[in-house]
Amino acid sequence: MGALADAIAVLKDVLAMRGDLDRLTRNVDKLAAVADDLDRRLIRIETMVEIAAAKRATHPARLPKKSP
């Protein structure tokens, strides 16, 4: 009877671990989605900076002319 009880206890532990793995999988999926969103946002910011730098390079800032 002791071996059967041990086997049942082990199966319960395996089922509990399976639940934990399922929960971890969902959390990893959520984190991956957040990382993808942050990556897209960073690419947009980098693009804006590159466009601004390119415009600035072609049109350098100048001080207004002094009035006499």
KOLNUMAR-783794 format. One record per residue (C-alpha): residue number from 1; residue in one letter; x negated, y, z. Coordinates in nm, 3 decimals. Example, Ala and Ser with C-alpha at 12.3 -4.5 7.8 and 13.67 -1.06 7.14 Angstrom:
// KOLNUMAR-783794
<pt resi="1" resn="A" u="-1.230" v="-0.450" w="0.780"/>
<pt resi="2" resn="S" u="-1.367" v="-0.106" w="0.714"/>
// end
This chain:
// KOLNUMAR-783794
<pt resi="1" resn="M" u="0.000" v="0.000" w="0.000"/>
<pt resi="2" resn="G" u="-0.293" v="0.233" w="0.067"/>
<pt resi="3" resn="A" u="-0.417" v="0.211" w="-0.292"/>
<pt resi="4" resn="L" u="-0.071" v="0.298" w="-0.425"/>
<pt resi="5" resn="A" u="-0.049" v="0.600" w="-0.194"/>
<pt resi="6" resn="D" u="-0.394" v="0.711" w="-0.306"/>
<pt resi="7" resn="A" u="-0.293" v="0.675" w="-0.672"/>
<pt resi="8" resn="I" u="0.022" v="0.880" w="-0.615"/>
<pt resi="9" resn="A" u="-0.177" v="1.148" w="-0.433"/>
<pt resi="10" resn="V" u="-0.424" v="1.164" w="-0.720"/>
<pt resi="11" resn="L" u="-0.140" v="1.194" w="-0.972"/>
<pt resi="12" resn="K" u="0.011" v="1.478" w="-0.770"/>
<pt resi="13" resn="D" u="-0.326" v="1.653" w="-0.772"/>
<pt resi="14" resn="V" u="-0.354" v="1.606" w="-1.148"/>
<pt resi="15" resn="L" u="-0.007" v="1.755" w="-1.198"/>
<pt resi="16" resn="A" u="-0.098" v="2.050" w="-0.976"/>
<pt resi="17" resn="M" u="-0.418" v="2.104" w="-1.175"/>
<pt resi="18" resn="R" u="-0.217" v="2.088" w="-1.499"/>
<pt resi="19" resn="G" u="0.007" v="2.365" w="-1.367"/>
<pt resi="20" resn="D" u="-0.297" v="2.571" w="-1.274"/>
<pt resi="21" resn="L" u="-0.447" v="2.518" w="-1.621"/>
<pt resi="22" resn="D" u="-0.122" v="2.626" w="-1.786"/>
<pt resi="23" resn="R" u="-0.117" v="2.942" w="-1.573"/>
<pt resi="24" resn="L" u="-0.482" v="3.015" w="-1.655"/>
<pt resi="25" resn="T" u="-0.412" v="2.963" w="-2.026"/>
<pt resi="26" resn="R" u="-0.131" v="3.219" w="-2.015"/>
<pt resi="27" resn="N" u="-0.356" v="3.466" w="-1.832"/>
<pt resi="28" resn="V" u="-0.637" v="3.418" w="-2.085"/>
<pt resi="29" resn="D" u="-0.390" v="3.476" w="-2.370"/>
<pt resi="30" resn="K" u="-0.275" v="3.801" w="-2.206"/>
<pt resi="31" resn="L" u="-0.634" v="3.915" w="-2.156"/>
<pt resi="32" resn="A" u="-0.716" v="3.834" w="-2.519"/>
<pt resi="33" resn="A" u="-0.421" v="4.047" w="-2.633"/>
<pt resi="34" resn="V" u="-0.540" v="4.336" w="-2.414"/>
<pt resi="35" resn="A" u="-0.894" v="4.302" w="-2.550"/>
<pt resi="36" resn="D" u="-0.763" v="4.308" w="-2.909"/>
<pt resi="37" resn="D" u="-0.559" v="4.621" w="-2.834"/>
<pt resi="38" resn="L" u="-0.860" v="4.794" w="-2.679"/>
<pt resi="39" resn="D" u="-1.074" v="4.695" w="-2.978"/>
<pt resi="40" resn="R" u="-0.823" v="4.850" w="-3.220"/>
<pt resi="41" resn="R" u="-0.807" v="5.168" w="-3.013"/>
<pt resi="42" resn="L" u="-1.186" v="5.194" w="-2.997"/>
<pt resi="43" resn="I" u="-1.211" v="5.152" w="-3.375"/>
<pt resi="44" resn="R" u="-0.961" v="5.437" w="-3.421"/>
<pt resi="45" resn="I" u="-1.159" v="5.664" w="-3.187"/>
<pt resi="46" resn="E" u="-1.486" v="5.579" w="-3.363"/>
<pt resi="47" resn="T" u="-1.325" v="5.658" w="-3.699"/>
<pt resi="48" resn="M" u="-1.202" v="5.995" w="-3.574"/>
<pt resi="49" resn="V" u="-1.550" v="6.080" w="-3.445"/>
<pt resi="50" resn="E" u="-1.711" v="5.978" w="-3.775"/>
<pt resi="51" resn="I" u="-1.463" v="6.188" w="-3.974"/>
<pt resi="52" resn="A" u="-1.522" v="6.488" w="-3.750"/>
<pt resi="53" resn="A" u="-1.900" v="6.448" w="-3.778"/>
<pt resi="54" resn="A" u="-1.876" v="6.422" w="-4.157"/>
<pt resi="55" resn="K" u="-1.665" v="6.738" w="-4.178"/>
<pt resi="56" resn="R" u="-1.902" v="6.922" w="-3.950"/>
<pt resi="57" resn="A" u="-2.199" v="6.818" w="-4.163"/>
<pt resi="58" resn="T" u="-2.040" v="6.952" w="-4.481"/>
<pt resi="59" resn="H" u="-1.907" v="7.270" w="-4.318"/>
<pt resi="60" resn="P" u="-2.151" v="7.390" w="-4.053"/>
<pt resi="61" resn="A" u="-2.012" v="7.624" w="-3.792"/>
<pt resi="62" resn="R" u="-2.096" v="7.991" w="-3.847"/>
<pt resi="63" resn="L" u="-2.065" v="8.289" w="-3.624"/>
<pt resi="64" resn="P" u="-1.837" v="8.566" w="-3.745"/>
<pt resi="65" resn="K" u="-2.004" v="8.867" w="-3.906"/>
<pt resi="66" resn="K" u="-2.064" v="9.163" w="-3.678"/>
<pt resi="67" resn="S" u="-1.846" v="9.467" w="-3.731"/>
<pt resi="68" resn="P" u="-2.038" v="9.790" w="-3.802"/>
// end
